[in-house]
């Protein structure tokens, strides 16, 4: 592959497309553009491509979800993702995985994982980039992207890098969000968007553990490691009744600082400071029905036995402890306790932040992007794809599918 030449100082290069960021979206966009015989330069400031791919899915890469649909994504414009997702489906990515002989399996809820290692997905994308003639350069810092016009008025970009200046017809921004800064995450993509006049929906940590308020931590955090199936739902915005906040039936995990587990991570994407997250700790179960029958024993021991049928023993013991602070085993008291089990409201003190967030919600405002191509409506030849855009998927492979789909939309036209 050609390399940037450095003769008498940094040289100036000319290519057709520069892709910023060699993660999932960046590599996919680069190989799609390269397949069209475009001269593509793929740049990343990390020393190797696909760093976040390598840690995803516990190191096995949850590379897509077969149930992907637009309703599984959060955005200020909920319909924006629909076009790209329709253009490139999970089946198409699965076909590439199978073509490379990568064994995979469905875990739960449509989530597909490699049988082996996430490195297989990175290697596959690198090979496809190589076949398409993409030039991949890692360890390269980009300091500036400018726009200039030729005599014919056709827009041209000048990209300043640590190894020289590059001129190109199109720039695809695939720099990701702010999640997991130790993996190299930065806000460069947002800065670039603002530089070219784009609005940015405030980035925030998503798919992230929640932190208890001090009083809840004192009550629950000694149960660290306890896990149970729940239905979790973040409190909706009272000013926006049009948007339905989904509920998620998965596992909850108590941590030394608060709550985690798939159900909590899902709800966290919709949570806002000051609001509650509600949990049904006994989905589709009437916990205390047995205590209401004639001559049934009604006391703490009976309540504990009933709760042990629907949750771990340590958690059941804690709920009985709470109930016996002001014991009431009448029908009305049992009603209140039943309701508390099904409507446990937690008002988090915050989240674990970008350091523990799997993705970043918010990002480049989709109102200023073409949903079919991901191209800027403000600047011809400028594209934004993947996590840097205000489209955030549910846990379980959805964000990878958005990366693949948005990348293909841009790579096929850039």
C-alpha positions in Angstrom: 0.0 0.0 0.0 1.2 3.6 -0.6 2.5 5.5 2.3 2.6 9.2 3.1 5.9 10.5 1.8 8.0 12.7 4.0 10.6 14.5 1.9 12.1 17.8 3.1 9.4 18.0 5.8 5.8 16.7 5.8 4.5 16.1 2.3 1.2 17.0 0.8 -1.0 14.1 -0.3 -4.0 13.9 -2.5 -6.6 11.2 -2.1 -10.3 10.9 -2.8 -11.6 10.2 0.7 -10.2 10.6 4.2 -11.9 8.6 7.0 -11.3 9.8 10.5 -11.4 7.0 13.0 -10.5 3.3 12.4 -13.2 1.8 14.6 -16.2 -0.2 13.5 -17.9 2.6 11.5 -14.7 4.0 10.1 -13.3 0.7 8.7 -16.7 -0.2 7.3 -17.0 3.1 5.5 -13.5 2.9 4.2 -13.9 -0.5 2.7 -17.2 0.5 1.0 -15.6 3.6 -0.5 -12.6 1.6 -1.6 -14.7 -1.0 -3.3 -15.8 1.9 -5.6 -12.2 2.4 -6.6 -12.0 5.5 -4.5 -8.5 6.3 -3.1 -9.2 6.1 0.6 -6.9 7.1 3.5 -8.1 5.7 6.9 -6.6 7.5 9.9 -6.7 6.8 13.7 -4.8 8.3 16.6 -4.6 4.9 18.3 -1.7 2.6 17.6 -4.1 -0.1 16.3 -7.5 -0.2 14.7 -10.8 -1.4 16.3 -9.8 -1.0 20.0 -13.4 -0.7 21.2 -14.4 -3.7 19.0 -11.8 -5.8 20.8 -13.3 -5.2 24.3 -16.9 -5.5 23.2 -19.1 -8.4 24.3 -16.6 -9.5 26.9 -14.0 -9.9 24.2 -16.2 -11.8 21.8 -17.8 -8.9 20.0 -21.6 -8.7 20.0 -21.4 -7.7 16.3 -25.1 -7.3 15.5 -28.7 -8.1 16.6 -31.0 -9.9 14.3 -34.0 -8.0 15.7 -32.6 -4.6 14.8 -35.3 -2.0 13.9 -35.5 1.8 14.1 -37.5 1.6 17.4 -34.5 0.1 19.1 -32.6 3.5 18.8 -32.7 6.6 20.9 -32.4 10.0 19.1 -33.9 13.5 19.1 -35.2 12.4 15.7 -36.4 8.8 16.2 -37.0 8.2 12.5 -33.6 9.2 11.3 -31.9 5.8 11.6 -34.7 4.0 9.6 -33.2 4.7 6.1 -29.7 3.5 6.8 -30.9 0.4 8.8 -33.1 -0.6 5.8 -30.2 -0.2 3.4 -27.8 -2.5 5.3 -29.4 -5.2 7.4 -27.9 -7.6 10.0 -28.2 -10.4 7.4 -25.8 -8.6 5.1 -23.2 -8.2 7.9 -23.7 -11.9 8.9 -23.0 -12.8 5.3 -19.6 -11.1 5.4 -18.9 -12.8 8.8 -19.7 -16.2 7.3 -17.7 -15.5 4.1 -14.6 -15.1 6.4 -15.4 -18.4 8.2 -16.0 -16.8 11.6 -18.1 -19.0 13.8 -20.8 -17.3 15.9 -23.8 -18.0 18.1 -27.0 -16.3 19.3 -26.8 -15.7 23.0 -30.2 -14.1 24.0 -32.6 -11.7 22.5 -31.1 -11.8 19.0 -27.6 -11.0 20.1 -24.9 -12.5 17.9 -21.4 -13.1 19.3 -18.2 -14.6 17.9 -17.5 -18.1 19.2 -13.9 -17.1 19.3 -12.5 -13.6 19.7 -13.5 -10.1 18.8 -10.1 -10.0 17.0 -11.7 -12.0 14.3 -14.0 -9.1 13.4 -11.2 -6.6 13.4 -9.1 -8.9 11.2 -12.0 -9.4 8.9 -12.5 -5.6 8.5 -8.7 -5.1 8.0 -8.6 -7.7 5.3 -11.7 -6.2 3.5 -10.0 -2.8 3.6 -6.8 -4.3 2.2 -8.8 -6.0 -0.7 -10.5 -2.6 -1.4 -7.1 -0.8 -1.6 -7.7 1.3 1.6 -4.6 2.8 3.1 -4.8 2.4 6.9 -2.5 4.6 9.1 -2.6 4.3 12.8 -0.8 6.5 15.4 -1.6 9.6 13.3 -3.0 12.7 15.0 -5.4 15.0 13.0 -5.1 18.6 14.2 -7.3 20.4 11.7 -9.7 20.0 8.8 -10.3 23.0 6.6 -12.5 23.5 3.5 -11.3 25.3 0.4 -12.7 25.6 -3.1 -10.9 25.0 -6.4 -11.3 27.3 -9.4 -14.3 25.3 -10.5 -16.0 25.9 -7.1 -15.8 22.2 -6.2 -15.3 21.8 -2.4 -12.0 20.4 -1.3 -10.8 19.6 2.1 -7.3 20.0 3.6 -6.6 17.7 6.5 -3.6 18.5 8.7 -2.0 15.4 10.3 1.0 14.6 12.4 2.6 13.1 9.2 1.7 15.8 6.7 -1.1 17.5 4.9 -3.7 15.6 3.0 -6.1 17.0 0.4 -9.3 15.2 -0.4 -12.8 15.5 -1.9 -14.6 13.9 1.0 -14.2 13.5 4.7 -16.0 10.9 6.7 -16.0 11.5 10.4 -16.1 8.3 12.4 -14.4 9.4 15.6 -16.9 8.0 18.0 -18.1 9.5 21.2 -16.8 10.2 24.7 -17.3 6.8 26.2 -14.3 4.9 27.6 -11.6 7.7 27.4 -8.9 5.2 28.3 -9.5 3.6 24.9 -8.7 6.9 23.2 -12.2 8.5 23.1 -12.2 12.3 22.5 -14.7 15.0 21.6 -12.9 15.8 18.3 -15.8 14.8 16.1 -18.1 17.1 18.0 -15.6 20.0 17.7 -15.4 19.3 14.0 -19.1 19.4 13.6 -19.4 22.7 15.4 -16.6 24.1 13.3 -18.6 23.5 10.2 -21.8 25.0 11.7 -23.5 21.8 12.9 -25.5 21.6 16.1 -24.6 18.9 18.6 -27.1 17.3 21.0 -25.4 17.3 24.4 -23.4 14.1 24.7 -24.1 12.0 27.8 -23.1 8.6 29.1 -25.4 5.8 28.0 -25.6 2.1 28.7 -23.9 2.9 31.9 -24.3 1.8 35.6 -26.3 4.0 37.9 -25.0 5.4 41.2 -27.2 5.3 44.4 -27.9 8.3 46.5 -26.2 8.0 49.9 -29.2 6.8 51.8 -29.9 4.0 49.2 -26.3 3.0 49.2 -26.4 2.5 52.9 -29.5 0.4 52.5 -28.5 -1.8 49.5 -24.8 -1.7 48.7 -23.8 -4.4 51.2 -25.7 -6.7 48.8 -23.0 -6.2 46.1 -23.1 -9.0 43.6 -26.8 -9.9 44.1 -28.6 -10.3 40.7 -32.2 -10.8 39.8 -34.5 -10.5 36.8 -36.6 -7.3 36.7 -38.5 -5.0 34.4 -36.8 -1.6 34.4 -38.2 1.6 33.0 -36.8 5.2 33.4 -39.3 7.9 34.3 -40.5 9.7 31.2 -40.2 13.5 30.6 -43.5 15.0 31.8 -43.2 17.7 29.2 -43.0 15.2 26.3 -45.8 12.6 26.6 -45.4 11.8 22.9 -42.3 9.8 23.4 -42.7 6.3 24.9 -40.0 5.2 27.2 -39.5 1.5 26.8 -39.3 -1.0 29.6 -36.6 -3.7 29.6 -37.0 -7.2 31.1 -33.5 -8.4 31.9 -31.1 -8.8 34.9 -30.4 -6.2 37.6 -27.1 -6.3 39.5 -26.4 -4.5 42.8 -22.9 -3.0 42.9 -20.7 -1.4 45.5 -22.0 2.0 44.3 -25.4 1.4 42.8 -27.1 -0.6 40.1 -25.9 -2.3 36.9 -26.8 -5.3 34.8 -28.5 -5.3 31.4 -31.8 -4.0 32.6 -30.2 -1.0 34.3 -27.8 -0.3 31.4 -30.8 -0.2 29.0 -32.8 2.1 31.3 -29.8 4.4 31.8 -29.9 5.6 28.2 -33.4 7.1 28.9 -32.7 8.3 32.4 -32.3 12.0 33.2 -30.9 13.5 36.4 -33.5 14.1 39.1 -35.9 11.4 37.8 -36.6 7.9 39.0 -36.0 4.5 37.5 -38.8 2.0 38.4 -38.2 -1.7 38.8 -40.6 -4.6 38.9 -38.7 -7.1 41.0 -41.3 -9.9 40.5 -42.4 -9.7 36.9 -45.8 -11.4 36.3 -45.9 -12.8 39.8 -48.2 -12.0 42.7 -45.8 -12.5 45.5 -48.0 -12.6 48.6 -51.1 -14.4 47.2 -50.4 -17.3 49.5 -50.6 -15.1 52.6 -54.1 -14.1 51.7 -55.8 -17.5 51.8 -57.9 -18.4 54.8 -55.9 -19.3 58.0 -52.6 -18.5 56.2 -49.7 -17.5 58.4 -49.0 -13.8 58.2 -45.6 -12.7 59.6 -42.1 -11.9 58.6 -41.2 -15.6 58.2 -44.1 -16.1 55.8 -43.3 -13.0 53.8 -39.6 -14.1 53.6 -40.6 -17.5 52.2 -42.8 -15.9 49.6 -40.1 -13.4 48.5 -37.5 -16.2 48.2 -39.6 -17.6 45.4 -39.1 -14.5 43.3 -35.7 -13.1 44.2 -32.3 -14.1 45.7 -32.4 -14.9 49.5 -30.2 -11.9 50.5 -32.4 -9.5 48.7 -35.6 -11.1 50.1 -34.2 -10.8 53.6 -33.5 -7.1 53.0 -37.1 -6.5 51.8 -38.5 -8.2 54.9 -36.2 -6.2 57.0 -37.6 -3.0 55.4 -41.2 -4.3 55.8 -40.7 -5.1 59.5 -39.5 -1.6 60.3 -43.3 -0.8 60.4 -44.9 -4.2 60.2 -48.4 -4.5 58.9 -49.6 -7.9 57.8 -53.2 -6.8 57.1 -54.6 -7.0 53.6 -53.9 -3.3 53.2 -50.3 -3.8 54.4 -49.7 -6.7 52.1 -51.1 -4.6 49.2 -48.6 -1.9 50.0 -45.7 -4.3 50.2 -46.8 -6.1 47.0 -46.9 -2.7 45.2 -43.5 -1.8 46.6 -42.0 -5.0 45.1 -43.5 -4.2 41.7 -42.9 -0.5 41.7 -39.5 -0.1 43.4 -38.5 3.5 42.6 -34.9 4.5 42.7 -33.8 8.1 42.2 -30.1 7.7 41.2 -27.5 10.2 42.3 -25.9 10.0 38.8 -24.1 7.5 36.6 -20.7 6.0 36.5 -19.9 8.5 33.7 -18.1 8.1 30.4 -15.4 6.0 32.0 -17.9 3.1 32.4 -20.4 3.9 29.6 -20.6 1.5 26.7 -21.7 4.3 24.4 -22.4 8.0 24.2 -25.9 9.3 23.7 -26.4 12.6 21.9 -24.0 13.8 19.2 -24.2 15.5 15.8 -27.7 16.8 15.2 -29.4 14.5 12.7 -31.6 17.4 11.3 -28.5 18.6 9.5 -27.6 15.2 7.9 -29.1 13.4 4.9 -30.6 10.2 6.3 -29.8 8.3 3.1 -26.1 9.2 2.9 -25.1 10.7 6.2 -23.8 13.7 4.3 -23.9 17.1 5.9 -26.6 19.4 4.6 -24.3 22.3 5.3 -21.1 21.1 3.7 -20.9 19.0 0.6 -18.5 16.1 1.0 -18.6 16.0 4.8 -20.1 12.9 6.4 -20.8 11.9 10.0 -21.3 8.2 10.9 -21.5 5.9 13.9 -21.5 6.9 17.5 -20.6 10.6 16.8 -24.1 11.0 15.5 -27.2 11.5 17.7 -28.3 7.9 17.3 -27.9 5.4 20.2 -29.0 1.8 20.2 -30.1 -0.5 22.9 -27.7 -2.9 24.5 -27.0 -6.1 22.6 -25.4 -5.5 19.2 -27.6 -2.6 18.0 -24.9 0.0 18.2 -22.6 -2.1 16.0 -25.4 -2.5 13.5 -25.8 1.3 13.4 -22.1 1.6 12.8 -22.2 -0.8 9.9 -25.4 0.7 8.4 -24.5 4.3 8.7 -21.0 3.6 7.4 -22.3 1.8 4.3 -24.6 4.7 3.6 -21.7 7.1 3.5 -19.1 4.8 2.0 -21.3 4.1 -1.1 -21.5 7.7 -2.0 -18.5 9.6 -0.6 
